[in-house]
Amino acid sequence: MSLDEPSLGLERRQYYSSSQGPFHSAGNLLTFYGGAGRAGIVDAIARKRGEVRRVVQVHGEHGSGRTFLSLVLADRLKHVCNVIRYEHEQLSVVLLLRHLLIELCPREADLIRVSEVASGIDADTRVHATRCILTQLTRKAPGGKPYCLTVDASVDADDAALALLNEFAAVTRNDSAAMLVVLFRSSDDSHGEARRLACQDADDRLADRPDRPLRYHHRLRRLTLSETGEYLRQQMLLFDFNRRDLFTREMVYFIADRSDGLPGSIDTLVRNAFTLANLEDNENPSMAHLLAAGMPRAAEPVHKVPFLKRHRTAFVAVFGACIVVSSIALMLGSR
């Protein structure tokens, strides 16, 4: 097919391979998939925001969509709360205090400067910074709305950071929580982790009112086979209505099996399949493209050291001993 020939398919192939193609818009809130209980988590946190007195924790594996869920939650609460997002690779008491001082107490320039230049601040400065933040929380917030702090870091929160967040979450103003703190934590999908979170959920339900229980722990689970099909159909439906049923049952089964039901892995696998299809001037990826995209990474070649090089010292010693023995034998034979 020549470039001069008018073809809608060619334009689509170019569009599919661009950064705006399907499964590329990770930050587009319209592509949020509410299945697997994700919409329920957002609704539960938003509905109970004024009653929570502790840190609400959302647990999930890498690639389960923790960051995306935090963006959706912030967008959901932006009209009723003053949203503060903490998204950083590191998480410590010093970084949390500095971030909240900048947002809540910008006039405390000395405290902000100290927390910025020092890797660790002393106890008195830390207490002073905490009191400044607590005092600001008890005052009237902008617009009369409470605060919402979402914490999303690459590393998990230690006991000191978790205690500080619980201290901020316990502040009340007008018999309502002054700050809703939502912590997104990384966790594996092992059975032990699931049982531990289930026990924590049970304790939370017993501690709260039985008619309207509060949940302080939520877990982003992996997608099932049927949910993976729904997720793929929704993403293609938003991108191209005519291609909403692009993936067959066999393709969905392969994607669910290879990605382990993690949305991040699903997006990567399908994006790579679209890229391979575009390289072959195909509008739609086939099962062959998925198989190629889902192949494991090639192992790094192992450079083996030659046998003589590895045992060079032993060969030199043996060769030298042979020369010495031969010389002695010749000397004895000449006598």
C-alpha positions as CSV (number, residue, x, y, z in Angstrom):
1,M,0.0,0.0,0.0
2,S,1.5,3.3,-1.0
3,L,1.5,6.5,1.1
4,D,-0.4,8.3,-1.6
5,E,-3.3,5.9,-1.4
6,P,-6.0,7.3,0.9
7,S,-6.5,4.8,3.6
8,L,-8.2,5.1,7.0
9,G,-6.3,2.1,8.2
10,L,-2.9,3.8,7.6
11,E,-3.9,6.8,9.7
12,R,-5.1,4.5,12.4
13,R,-1.9,2.6,12.5
14,Q,0.0,5.8,12.9
15,Y,-2.3,6.9,15.6
16,Y,-2.1,3.6,17.4
17,S,1.7,3.8,17.5
18,S,1.7,7.3,19.0
19,S,1.8,8.2,22.7
20,Q,-2.0,8.8,22.5
21,G,-2.8,5.3,21.4
22,P,-4.7,2.7,23.5
23,F,-3.3,1.8,27.0
24,H,-0.9,4.7,26.9
25,S,-3.0,7.3,28.8
26,A,-2.0,6.2,32.4
27,G,-2.9,9.7,33.8
28,N,-6.3,10.0,32.1
29,L,-8.9,9.7,34.8
30,L,-11.5,8.8,32.3
31,T,-9.9,5.5,31.8
32,F,-10.2,4.5,35.4
33,Y,-11.5,0.9,35.8
34,G,-13.9,0.6,38.7
35,G,-14.1,-3.1,38.7
36,A,-12.4,-5.5,41.2
37,G,-13.7,-3.3,44.0
38,R,-11.7,-0.2,43.1
39,A,-14.7,2.1,42.7
40,G,-16.0,0.8,46.0
41,I,-12.8,1.8,47.7
42,V,-13.0,5.3,46.4
43,D,-16.7,5.6,47.4
44,A,-16.1,4.2,50.9
45,I,-13.2,6.6,51.6
46,A,-15.1,9.6,50.2
47,R,-18.3,8.8,52.0
48,K,-16.6,8.3,55.5
49,R,-14.2,11.2,55.2
50,G,-15.6,13.1,58.1
51,E,-15.8,10.2,60.5
52,V,-12.3,8.8,60.1
53,R,-9.9,9.4,63.0
54,R,-7.0,7.2,61.8
55,V,-4.9,6.8,58.7
56,V,-6.8,5.0,55.9
57,Q,-4.4,2.5,54.3
58,V,-4.7,1.2,50.7
59,H,-2.4,-1.8,50.1
60,G,-1.4,-3.0,46.6
61,E,1.3,-4.6,44.6
62,H,3.5,-2.9,42.2
63,G,1.4,-2.4,39.1
64,S,-1.9,-2.8,40.8
65,G,-2.9,0.9,40.2
66,R,-2.2,2.5,43.6
67,T,-1.0,5.8,42.1
68,F,-3.8,6.0,39.6
69,L,-6.3,5.3,42.4
70,S,-4.8,8.1,44.5
71,L,-5.3,10.5,41.5
72,V,-8.9,9.4,41.2
73,L,-9.5,9.9,44.9
74,A,-8.0,13.3,44.8
75,D,-10.2,14.3,41.9
76,R,-13.2,12.9,43.6
77,L,-12.6,15.0,46.8
78,K,-11.2,18.2,45.2
79,H,-14.5,20.1,45.5
80,V,-15.2,19.1,49.2
81,C,-11.6,19.0,50.5
82,N,-8.4,20.9,50.2
83,V,-6.3,18.1,48.7
84,I,-2.6,17.8,49.4
85,R,-0.7,15.1,47.5
86,Y,2.6,13.7,48.7
87,E,4.1,11.7,45.9
88,H,7.8,11.1,46.4
89,E,10.3,8.2,46.1
90,Q,11.3,8.6,49.8
91,L,9.1,8.8,52.9
92,S,10.3,10.1,56.2
93,V,9.2,12.3,59.1
94,V,11.4,15.1,57.9
95,L,10.1,15.0,54.4
96,L,6.5,14.8,55.6
97,L,6.9,17.8,57.9
98,R,8.6,19.9,55.2
99,H,5.9,19.1,52.7
100,L,3.1,20.0,55.1
101,L,4.9,23.1,56.3
102,I,5.1,24.3,52.7
103,E,1.4,23.6,52.2
104,L,-0.1,24.7,55.5
105,C,2.5,27.0,57.2
106,P,4.3,28.8,54.4
107,R,5.3,31.6,56.7
108,E,7.4,29.3,58.8
109,A,10.4,29.9,56.5
110,D,13.0,29.0,59.2
111,L,11.5,25.6,59.8
112,I,11.2,24.9,56.1
113,R,14.8,25.9,55.5
114,V,16.0,23.7,58.4
115,S,14.1,20.7,57.2
116,E,15.4,21.2,53.7
117,V,19.1,21.5,54.4
118,A,19.3,18.9,57.2
119,S,19.1,15.2,56.7
120,G,17.6,14.9,60.2
121,I,16.3,17.7,62.4
122,D,16.6,17.6,66.2
123,A,13.7,16.7,68.5
124,D,12.8,20.3,69.5
125,T,12.6,21.5,65.9
126,R,10.5,18.4,65.0
127,V,8.1,19.1,67.8
128,H,7.8,22.8,66.9
129,A,7.1,21.9,63.3
130,T,4.4,19.4,64.3
131,R,2.8,21.9,66.6
132,C,2.6,24.5,63.8
133,I,0.9,22.0,61.6
134,L,-1.6,20.9,64.3
135,T,-2.4,24.5,65.1
136,Q,-3.1,25.2,61.4
137,L,-5.4,22.2,61.2
138,T,-7.6,23.4,64.1
139,R,-8.1,26.8,62.4
140,K,-10.5,27.6,59.6
141,A,-9.2,26.1,56.4
142,P,-9.5,27.8,53.0
143,G,-13.1,27.7,51.9
144,G,-14.1,26.1,55.2
145,K,-13.3,22.7,53.8
146,P,-11.2,20.0,55.6
147,Y,-7.9,18.8,54.3
148,C,-7.2,15.5,52.5
149,L,-3.6,14.2,52.4
150,T,-2.8,11.4,50.1
151,V,0.7,9.8,50.6
152,D,2.1,7.7,47.8
153,A,5.8,6.8,48.0
154,S,8.0,4.1,46.5
155,V,9.1,3.0,49.9
156,D,6.9,1.9,52.8
157,A,6.2,4.1,55.8
158,D,8.1,3.3,59.0
159,D,6.6,3.4,62.4
160,A,7.6,7.0,63.1
161,A,6.0,8.3,59.8
162,L,2.9,6.2,60.5
163,A,2.6,7.6,64.0
164,L,2.9,11.2,62.7
165,L,0.2,10.6,60.1
166,N,-2.1,9.1,62.7
167,E,-1.5,12.2,64.9
168,F,-2.6,14.5,62.0
169,A,-5.6,12.3,61.3
170,A,-6.8,12.4,64.9
171,V,-7.3,16.2,64.8
172,T,-10.9,17.3,64.8
173,R,-12.6,20.6,63.9
174,N,-16.3,21.2,64.5
175,D,-16.8,17.5,65.5
176,S,-15.4,16.4,62.2
177,A,-12.0,15.2,61.0
178,A,-9.8,18.1,60.1
179,M,-7.6,16.0,57.8
180,L,-8.3,12.8,56.0
181,V,-5.0,10.9,55.6
182,V,-4.9,8.2,53.0
183,L,-1.7,6.2,52.8
184,F,-1.0,4.0,49.8
185,R,1.3,1.2,50.8
186,S,3.2,-1.4,48.8
187,S,2.5,-5.1,49.7
188,D,2.7,-8.4,48.0
189,D,-0.2,-10.7,47.2
190,S,0.8,-13.6,49.4
191,H,-1.8,-15.4,51.5
192,G,-0.2,-14.2,54.7
193,E,-0.6,-10.6,53.7
194,A,-4.2,-11.1,52.7
195,R,-5.0,-12.8,56.0
196,R,-3.3,-10.1,58.0
197,L,-5.3,-7.4,56.2
198,A,-8.5,-9.4,56.6
199,C,-7.9,-9.6,60.4
200,Q,-7.2,-5.8,60.5
201,D,-10.5,-5.2,58.7
202,A,-12.3,-7.4,61.1
203,D,-10.9,-5.5,64.1
204,D,-11.9,-2.2,62.5
205,R,-15.4,-3.4,62.0
206,L,-15.7,-4.6,65.6
207,A,-14.4,-1.3,66.9
208,D,-16.8,0.8,64.9
209,R,-20.6,0.9,64.8
210,P,-22.1,-2.3,63.5
211,D,-24.6,-0.6,61.3
212,R,-22.1,1.6,59.5
213,P,-18.7,0.1,59.9
214,L,-15.5,2.0,59.0
215,R,-12.7,0.3,57.1
216,Y,-9.2,1.6,57.6
217,H,-7.5,-1.0,55.4
218,H,-8.3,-1.7,51.7
219,R,-6.5,-4.0,49.3
220,L,-6.2,-3.7,45.6
221,R,-6.5,-7.2,44.4
222,R,-5.5,-8.7,41.1
223,L,-8.0,-8.9,38.3
224,T,-9.7,-12.1,37.5
225,L,-10.1,-13.5,34.0
226,S,-13.5,-12.0,33.5
227,E,-12.4,-8.7,35.0
228,T,-9.4,-8.7,32.6
229,G,-11.8,-9.0,29.7
230,E,-13.9,-6.1,31.0
231,Y,-10.8,-4.0,31.5
232,L,-9.6,-4.6,28.0
233,R,-13.0,-3.9,26.5
234,Q,-13.4,-0.7,28.5
235,Q,-10.0,0.6,27.4
236,M,-10.7,-0.1,23.7
237,L,-14.3,1.2,24.0
238,L,-12.9,4.6,25.2
239,F,-10.3,4.6,22.5
240,D,-12.3,3.3,19.5
241,F,-15.9,2.2,19.8
242,N,-15.8,0.1,16.7
243,R,-12.9,-2.0,18.1
244,R,-14.3,-2.6,21.6
245,D,-14.4,-6.3,20.9
246,L,-10.9,-6.5,19.5
247,F,-9.6,-9.1,21.9
248,T,-10.8,-12.7,21.5
249,R,-11.3,-15.1,24.4
250,E,-7.9,-16.8,23.7
251,M,-6.2,-13.4,23.7
252,V,-7.8,-12.4,26.9
253,Y,-6.9,-15.7,28.5
254,F,-3.3,-15.2,27.5
255,I,-3.1,-11.6,28.7
256,A,-4.6,-12.5,32.1
257,D,-2.2,-15.4,32.5
258,R,0.9,-13.6,31.4
259,S,0.1,-10.4,33.4
260,D,-1.1,-12.1,36.6
261,G,-4.1,-9.8,36.6
262,L,-2.0,-6.6,37.3
263,P,-3.3,-3.6,35.3
264,G,0.2,-2.2,34.9
265,S,1.4,-5.4,33.4
266,I,-1.7,-5.6,31.2
267,D,-1.0,-2.1,29.8
268,T,2.6,-2.9,29.1
269,L,1.9,-6.2,27.3
270,V,-0.9,-4.8,25.1
271,R,1.1,-1.6,24.3
272,N,4.0,-3.8,23.1
273,A,1.6,-5.9,21.0
274,F,0.3,-2.8,19.3
275,T,3.8,-1.7,18.6
276,L,4.8,-5.0,17.0
277,A,1.6,-4.9,14.9
278,N,2.3,-1.4,13.8
279,L,5.8,-2.4,12.7
280,E,4.2,-4.9,10.4
281,D,1.6,-2.4,9.1
282,N,-1.2,-4.2,10.8
283,E,-4.1,-2.3,12.3
284,N,-4.9,-4.8,15.1
285,P,-2.5,-7.0,17.1
286,S,-3.0,-10.7,16.7
287,M,-2.2,-13.6,19.0
288,A,1.2,-13.9,17.4
289,H,2.0,-10.3,18.4
290,L,0.8,-11.0,22.0
291,L,3.0,-14.1,22.1
292,A,6.0,-12.1,20.9
293,A,5.3,-9.3,23.3
294,G,4.8,-11.7,26.2
295,M,8.0,-13.6,25.7
296,P,10.4,-13.5,28.7
297,R,13.4,-11.3,28.5
298,A,16.5,-13.0,27.1
299,A,18.9,-14.0,29.7
300,E,22.2,-12.2,29.8
301,P,24.9,-14.1,28.1
302,V,27.4,-15.7,30.5
303,H,30.9,-15.1,29.5
304,K,32.8,-18.2,30.6
305,V,36.5,-17.9,31.2
306,P,38.5,-20.5,29.2
307,F,39.7,-23.5,31.1
308,L,43.4,-22.7,30.7
309,K,43.0,-19.1,31.8
310,R,41.1,-20.2,34.9
311,H,43.8,-22.7,35.9
312,R,46.8,-20.8,34.6
313,T,48.6,-20.9,37.9
314,A,48.2,-24.6,38.3
315,F,49.4,-25.2,34.7
316,V,52.5,-23.0,35.3
317,A,53.3,-24.9,38.4
318,V,52.9,-28.3,36.8
319,F,54.9,-27.2,33.7
320,G,57.7,-25.8,35.9
321,A,57.7,-29.0,38.0
322,C,58.0,-31.1,34.8
323,I,61.0,-29.1,33.6
324,V,62.7,-29.5,36.9
325,V,62.0,-33.2,37.0
326,S,63.3,-33.6,33.4
327,S,66.4,-31.7,34.2
328,I,67.1,-33.8,37.3
329,A,66.5,-37.0,35.3
330,L,68.9,-35.9,32.6
331,M,71.6,-35.0,35.1
332,L,71.3,-38.4,36.8
333,G,71.3,-40.2,33.4
334,S,74.5,-38.5,32.4
335,R,76.3,-39.9,35.4
